[in-house]
Amino acid sequence: MKYSIWTFGCQMNESDSQRIATILEKQNYKPVRRDEEADLIIVNACSVRQSAIDRIYGKVKYFNQLKIKNSKLKIILTGCVLDQDKEKMAEIFDQIIDISKINKLPVLLDSKIKIDKSLENYFHIKPKYESKIEAYVPIMTGCNNFCSYCVVPYTRGREISRPASEIINEITNLVKNGYKKITLLGQNVNSYKNKEIDFLNLIKLINNIPGNFWFSFLTNHPKDMSDELIMVLPNLEKFCHCVHLPLQSGNNKILKEMNRHYTCSQYLSLVQKIRKALPDVSLSTDIIVGFPGETKKQFSDTVGIIKKAKFDMAYIAGYSPRSQTTAYKLKDNVPREEKIKRQKALNQILAKTALSNNKKYIGKVIEALVKGKSKKKGMLYGETKTLKNLEFKSNKNIVGKFVKIKITKVASWSIYGELV
């Protein structure tokens, strides 16, 4: 039997898909690149934004064509999916499985199969890593914050943190097997706490794991970005100097309606503290434009924060009404065209601040992790320790190695250099 997995959404969904692959291959399923060859298609979906759900609806005709060619084909839906979206999609899919019960997938495919004991706990399922250089390591799942626009508490449930010993063992084994970059994952990663070990203790333990590797973490909540955490980061030599700090809005009234529990001045104070502690830090964020009732004046406040914070990267999305959330009760009164206009305005500012930040690299010699061959002939690509995309000329077999690069040219989203 052959399978194909479609993944929508965040890095956590990507990590989920790697675990789904392990579950299937334990039942002797083989991966294929072409859907036409598959006996099973798993759609790992995301209800966070309507656009992702719309993309799935847009594939209905394609699914039907595949089933005409292969009458035995099964198409299954899982992931972060709201109940309302499950109901609407019930006719499209053969089965819908909650991501928390994905370990039961083999039994649902064949009732005669007994569940493998190694698959009983989601976190115990060893992922089928897509890379031999970098890996995602979930340290917690779920969220207790209930931001008014967000579905995660309804699709993932409340926060659950893994035992620290499991996390340390997983990363230790990855490093022993040659992995060079580890990304810790969680919907609210810095609220991690398992027994006496909190997030601060955990990252100290990770930093002490023997071996030459980097680690980073996603996603942080500003309310949990403590002064103590900020002061510790510069002392962790394996920590990537990149902090993702979601802003969501630059207006205090909108932030309150979003249930974010911080003000714009508190956010900017965090930015200042982070930059003081890590002068070379690369700072990224998330922003929602067109939240219900957001006026042009309120949007201009977000523009002001973007200019002050000087982000290296921002993931900007138009507000998307999601059932079950508190904001769903509010009137979605910012037109789609206006949301797009606001997105473009912020992206233009972002491109300028990112370029300005990258110009500081010109002439410097920095450490980089080589990740593979570029699409450009004779070029390799990789990342800096601030997680900047990098390209340079080389015909050497150095993929998976740390190297020194002298930066010669930059753009908004990439930097270029030569091997030292």
Residue pairs with C-beta under 8 A, 6 or more apart in sequence:
1 27
1 28
1 29
1 30
1 39
1 40
2 29
2 30
2 31
2 32
2 37
2 38
2 39
2 40
3 21
3 24
3 29
3 30
3 31
3 32
3 38
3 39
3 40
3 41
3 42
4 31
4 32
4 33
4 34
4 35
4 37
4 38
4 40
4 41
4 42
5 17
5 20
5 21
5 31
5 41
5 42
5 44
6 41
6 42
6 43
6 44
7 13
7 14
7 16
7 17
7 44
8 43
8 44
8 45
8 46
8 52
8 55
8 56
8 79
9 44
9 45
9 46
9 48
9 52
9 79
9 80
10 46
10 48
10 219
11 136
11 183
11 185
11 218
12 136
12 138
12 141
12 185
12 186
12 187
13 44
13 46
13 79
13 80
14 130
14 136
15 127
15 136
15 138
15 185
16 44
16 78
16 79
16 99
16 102
17 42
17 44
18 127
18 128
18 129
18 130
18 136
19 102
19 122
19 125
19 126
19 127
19 128
20 42
20 44
20 78
20 102
20 105
21 31
21 127
21 128
22 125
22 126
22 127
22 128
23 102
23 103
23 105
23 106
23 119
23 125
24 40
24 42
24 105
25 31
25 128
26 106
26 116
26 118
26 119
27 106
27 109
27 110
27 113
29 39
29 40
32 38
35 41
35 66
36 66
36 69
36 70
38 66
38 70
38 73
39 70
39 72
39 73
39 74
40 73
40 74
40 75
40 76
40 109
41 63
41 66
41 73
41 74
41 75
41 76
42 76
42 78
43 56
43 75
43 76
43 77
43 78
43 79
43 93
44 78
44 79
44 99
45 52
45 53
45 56
45 77
45 78
45 79
45 80
45 81
45 85
46 52
46 53
46 79
46 80
46 81
47 53
47 79
47 80
47 81
47 82
47 85
47 151
47 155
47 322
48 80
48 150
48 151
48 152
48 320
48 322
49 317
49 320
49 322
50 320
50 321
50 322
51 320
53 85
56 77
56 89
56 92
57 89
57 92
60 92
63 75
63 92
66 73
66 75
67 73
67 75
74 94
74 95
74 109
75 92
75 93
75 94
76 93
76 94
76 95
76 96
76 97
76 105
76 108
77 86
77 89
77 92
77 93
77 95
77 96
77 97
78 96
78 97
78 98
78 99
78 102
79 99
79 155
80 99
80 151
80 152
80 155
80 156
81 89
81 96
81 155
82 151
82 154
82 155
82 322
82 323
82 324
83 154
83 323
83 324
84 323
84 324
86 96
89 96
90 96
95 108
97 104
97 105
97 108
99 155
99 156
100 122
100 156
100 157
102 122
103 115
103 119
103 120
103 121
103 122
103 125
104 115
106 113
106 115
106 116
106 119
107 113
107 114
107 115
118 124
118 125
119 125
122 141
123 138
123 162
123 166
124 166
127 135
127 136
129 135
129 179
131 371
132 178
132 179
132 400
133 178
133 179
133 180
133 181
133 369
133 371
133 399
133 400
134 179
134 180
134 181
134 182
134 183
134 371
135 174
135 179
135 181
135 182
135 183
136 183
136 185
137 167
137 170
137 171
137 174
137 182
137 183
137 184
137 185
138 162
138 184
138 185
138 186
139 161
139 162
139 167
139 184
139 185
139 186
139 189
139 192
139 202
139 217
140 159
140 160
140 161
140 162
140 186
140 187
140 188
140 189
140 191
140 192
141 156
141 157
141 159
141 160
141 186
141 187
142 152
142 153
142 156
142 157
142 158
142 159
142 160
142 187
143 150
143 152
143 153
143 156
143 158
143 159
143 187
143 188
144 153
144 158
144 159
144 188
144 191
145 153
145 188
145 221
145 259
145 261
146 153
146 259
146 326
147 248
147 258
147 259
147 260
148 257
148 258
148 259
148 325
148 326
148 327
149 258
149 288
149 291
149 319
149 320
149 322
149 325
149 327
150 322
150 325
151 322
151 324
151 325
152 187
154 324
154 325
156 187
159 187
159 188
159 191
161 192
161 193
161 194
162 194
163 194
163 195
164 194
164 195
164 197
164 201
164 202
164 205
167 184
167 202
167 206
168 205
168 206
168 209
171 182
171 206
171 209
171 215
172 209
172 210
174 182
175 182
175 209
175 210
175 211
175 213
176 211
178 400
179 213
180 212
180 213
180 214
180 369
180 400
180 402
181 213
181 214
181 215
181 216
181 240
181 369
181 383
182 206
182 213
182 214
182 215
182 216
183 215
183 216
183 217
183 218
184 203
184 206
184 215
184 216
184 217
184 218
185 217
185 218
186 192
186 217
186 218
186 219
187 219
188 219
188 220
188 221
188 224
189 199
189 217
189 218
189 219
189 220
190 199
190 217
190 220
190 221
190 224
190 225
190 229
191 199
191 221
191 224
192 198
192 199
192 202
193 199
197 205
199 224
199 229
200 226
200 228
200 229
200 232
203 215
203 217
203 232
203 236
203 239
204 232
204 236
206 215
206 238
207 215
207 236
207 237
207 238
207 239
212 402
213 238
214 238
214 239
214 240
214 369
214 385
215 238
215 239
215 240
216 239
216 240
216 242
216 387
218 244
219 244
219 246
219 286
220 243
220 244
220 245
220 246
221 246
222 245
222 246
222 247
222 260
222 262
222 266
222 267
222 270
223 260
223 261
223 262
225 245
225 270
225 274
227 273
230 270
230 273
230 274
230 277
231 277
233 239
233 241
233 243
233 277
233 278
234 277
234 278
240 385
240 386
240 387
241 278
241 280
241 281
241 282
241 385
241 386
242 281
242 282
242 283
242 284
242 386
242 387
243 274
243 278
243 281
243 282
243 283
243 284
244 284
244 285
244 286
245 267
245 270
245 271
245 274
245 283
245 284
245 285
246 285
246 286
247 267
247 285
247 286
247 287
247 302
247 305
247 309
248 255
248 258
248 260
248 286
248 287
248 288
249 255
249 258
249 260
249 287
249 288
249 291
249 294
249 298
249 301
249 302
250 264
250 301
250 302
250 303
250 304
250 305
250 306
251 264
251 294
251 298
251 299
251 301
251 302
252 263
252 264
253 298
254 291
254 293
254 294
254 298
255 262
255 263
255 264
257 291
257 292
257 293
257 327
257 330
258 288
258 291
258 327
259 326
264 301
264 305
267 305
267 309
268 305
268 308
268 309
271 283
271 308
271 309
274 281
274 283
275 281
275 283
280 386
281 386
282 312
282 313
282 357
282 386
282 387
282 388
283 309
283 310
283 311
283 312
284 311
284 312
284 313
284 314
284 315
285 309
285 311
285 313
285 314
285 315
286 314
286 315
286 316
286 317
287 302
287 306
287 314
287 315
287 316
287 317
287 346
288 317
288 318
288 319
289 299
289 302
289 316
289 317
289 318
289 319
289 334
289 339
289 342
289 343
289 346
290 318
290 319
290 334
290 338
290 339
290 342
291 319
291 327
291 334
292 319
292 327
292 330
292 331
292 332
292 333
292 334
293 330
293 331
293 333
293 334
294 319
294 334
299 342
302 346
303 345
303 346
303 349
306 314
306 346
306 349
306 350
306 353
307 349
307 353
310 353
310 356
310 357
311 350
311 353
311 354
312 353
312 354
312 357
312 358
312 386
312 388
313 350
313 354
313 413
314 346
314 347
314 350
316 343
316 346
316 347
316 350
317 343
318 336
318 339
318 340
318 342
318 343
319 327
319 332
319 334
319 339
321 327
321 328
321 332
322 328
350 412
351 412
352 412
354 412
354 413
355 410
355 411
355 412
358 388
358 410
358 411
358 412
358 415
359 410
361 384
361 388
361 407
361 410
361 415
362 407
362 408
362 409
362 410
363 406
363 407
364 406
364 407
365 404
365 405
365 406
365 407
365 420
366 384
366 385
366 404
366 405
366 407
366 417
367 384
367 385
367 402
367 403
367 404
367 405
368 382
368 383
368 384
368 385
368 390
368 392
368 402
368 403
368 404
368 405
369 382
369 383
369 400
369 401
369 402
370 380
370 381
370 382
370 398
370 399
370 400
370 401
370 402
370 403
371 381
371 382
371 383
371 399
371 400
372 380
372 381
372 382
372 399
373 379
373 380
373 381
373 399
374 380
374 381
374 391
376 391
378 393
378 394
378 395
379 391
379 392
379 393
379 394
380 391
380 392
380 393
380 394
380 398
380 399
381 389
381 390
381 391
382 390
382 392
382 403
383 389
383 390
384 390
384 405
384 415
388 414
388 415
389 413
389 414
389 415
390 405
390 414
390 415
390 416
390 417
391 414
391 415
391 416
391 417
392 405
392 416
392 417
392 418
392 419
393 418
393 419
394 419
396 419
403 419
403 420
404 419
404 420
405 417
405 418
405 419
405 420
406 417
406 418
406 420
407 415
407 416
407 417
408 416
408 417
408 418
409 415
409 416
409 417
410 416
